[in-house]
Amino acid sequence: MLFFFDETFRESVRGHRLSALCGIAIPEDLLSQITTDVYMMKYSSFGEQFAKERELKAKTLFKPRSFHNQRAGKGSPYLTFVLDMLRYIKRQKIVTFGVVCFDVEMITFSCNDPYDLDRTYKALFEQIDGYMSREFPNRKAKLVFDDVGYGANNSRATAITNFFNRTSVGRGYDTIIRTPFFAISQAHNVGLQLADMMTGIVGMRFQGKREIMPYWRLLHDMLYTYTLGSRRYTSLRVFKPKRKAQK
């Protein structure tokens, strides 16, 4: 099972900084067909040149002008495409995972300490391991992150690998391959492009952008839900800002 992840850094309408690290789970045997289907959807919506040369990016799909045109009744080919794509992803039963962070101490996902993995990543891997154990016990999860440069990739790989191999909790997540992979979305990596789109939706939802809500509701249906004890959980974890101590 391939888990593709991307990240975004934003500011809420109330002035709070936030970040999101989100992605999707695609079975390896479906990747080729999904890649072909996404290409054909891009071709049908935007033409051959876009399909061959342009990647799906949230900053393109969710331009302010697109929402303005939609409110004015003119419609937007980008937003129509997103709706079609989300419905397609839902039909394929592709699951979304992620973490949203308002805590300024963990907001960068930078993995500065190679021996102390941020709680954001730990929470994400806990969700993935639980999902794989319950739904695909005979498969392994492969973590694929967007390439962000050698230095950042190296720090992230070191911290994640140390977590999986040197901590009791990490060693217990035996459904996940113990080293991350990095890929370039510009190389027409459809998994990363879809992860970018999903991360953009999640980021805008937690920014407080009302116009994203129809797309968020579709994405929300793609979250993995499960019950532990009497509580119900989803595959999206939110780290809220720490409360200031009262004087």
C-alpha positions, -999 to 999 in steps of 0.1 A, spaced: 0 0 0 14 34 -10 8 64 13 16 97 -5 20 129 16 23 166 11 23 195 34 10 231 36 16 261 59 -11 287 63 -27 314 85 -62 311 97 -88 339 93 -83 346 130 -45 350 126 -34 317 139 -5 299 121 -12 263 112 2 235 91 -12 203 76 6 171 66 -20 150 47 -21 122 21 -39 93 6 -35 56 6 -34 39 -29 -30 1 -34 -1 -6 -57 -22 -26 -80 -45 4 -86 -18 30 -91 -14 25 -129 -51 26 -136 -56 57 -113 -27 74 -131 -44 68 -165 -78 79 -153 -65 111 -138 -46 119 -170 -78 114 -190 -98 136 -166 -72 164 -170 -73 159 -208 -111 161 -209 -112 192 -187 -82 213 -198 -68 198 -230 -38 179 -241 -11 204 -231 -23 207 -195 -27 169 -192 8 163 -204 27 192 -188 8 205 -158 6 189 -124 -24 192 -101 -16 219 -75 -39 232 -49 -28 268 -55 -39 264 -91 -72 245 -85 -83 269 -57 -74 303 -71 -95 331 -55 -107 341 -89 -123 306 -93 -143 311 -62 -152 346 -73 -165 334 -106 -184 306 -89 -202 331 -66 -209 353 -97 -226 324 -114 -200 320 -141 -187 287 -129 -151 275 -127 -135 247 -147 -110 241 -119 -136 238 -92 -158 215 -114 -127 194 -120 -120 191 -83 -156 179 -76 -153 153 -103 -119 142 -90 -131 139 -54 -161 119 -65 -137 96 -85 -114 92 -55 -144 83 -33 -156 57 -58 -121 41 -58 -124 39 -20 -91 58 -15 -87 68 21 -73 101 34 -50 105 64 -34 135 80 -25 158 108 -33 195 113 -12 214 137 -18 247 155 10 242 181 38 266 171 64 243 186 56 215 161 42 235 132 72 230 108 73 192 104 111 198 101 124 168 122 152 189 137 160 162 163 169 129 147 163 110 179 130 126 189 103 124 162 76 151 164 43 140 179 26 149 146 45 122 127 39 97 156 2 104 155 1 99 117 20 66 119 -3 54 146 -33 60 124 -16 42 94 -6 12 115 -41 8 129 -56 11 95 -32 -14 80 -37 -39 109 -74 -38 107 -80 -35 69 -49 -50 52 -30 -72 77 -11 -90 50 2 -58 33 29 -33 41 26 5 41 52 24 21 55 61 31 61 84 1 68 121 8 72 150 -16 108 160 -23 116 192 -4 154 192 -9 183 171 3 188 186 37 151 185 48 147 150 32 178 137 51 165 151 84 131 136 79 144 102 68 168 100 97 142 109 123 116 86 109 140 57 104 153 61 140 118 61 153 108 28 136 141 11 144 152 24 178 120 30 198 97 4 212 66 22 199 81 25 164 92 -11 163 57 -21 172 43 -6 140 53 -36 120 28 -29 91 49 0 79 82 -3 60 108 12 82 123 38 59 105 66 41 107 72 3 108 106 -15 95 114 -49 91 145 -72 55 155 -79 66 173 -111 75 140 -126 38 133 -130 36 114 -98 -2 113 -95 -1 101 -59 17 132 -48 -5 155 -69 -36 141 -54 -20 144 -19 -13 181 -27 -50 186 -36 -62 169 -5 -38 188 17 -49 221 2 -86 213 10 -77 204 46 -55 235 50 -83 258 37 -109 241 59 -89 248 91 -80 283 79 -117 289 81 -123 294 44 -161 289 40 -159 285 2 -139 252 6 -167 235 26 -184 216 -2 -150 201 -11 -142 194 25 -175 175 30 -166 152 2 -130 147 15 -144 141 50 -163 111 37 -129 96 27 -114 97 62 -110 63 78 -133 60 108 -130 35 136 -141 29 172 -120 23 203 -140 16 234 -170 40 233 -152 67 213 -152 72 175 -120 84 157 -110 94 122 -77 93 103 -73 131 107 -56 143 139 -57 179 150 -32 194 174 -47 225 189 -27 255 202 -15 252 238 -35 273 262 -16 301 279 -12 296 317 -34 320 337 -16 344 359 
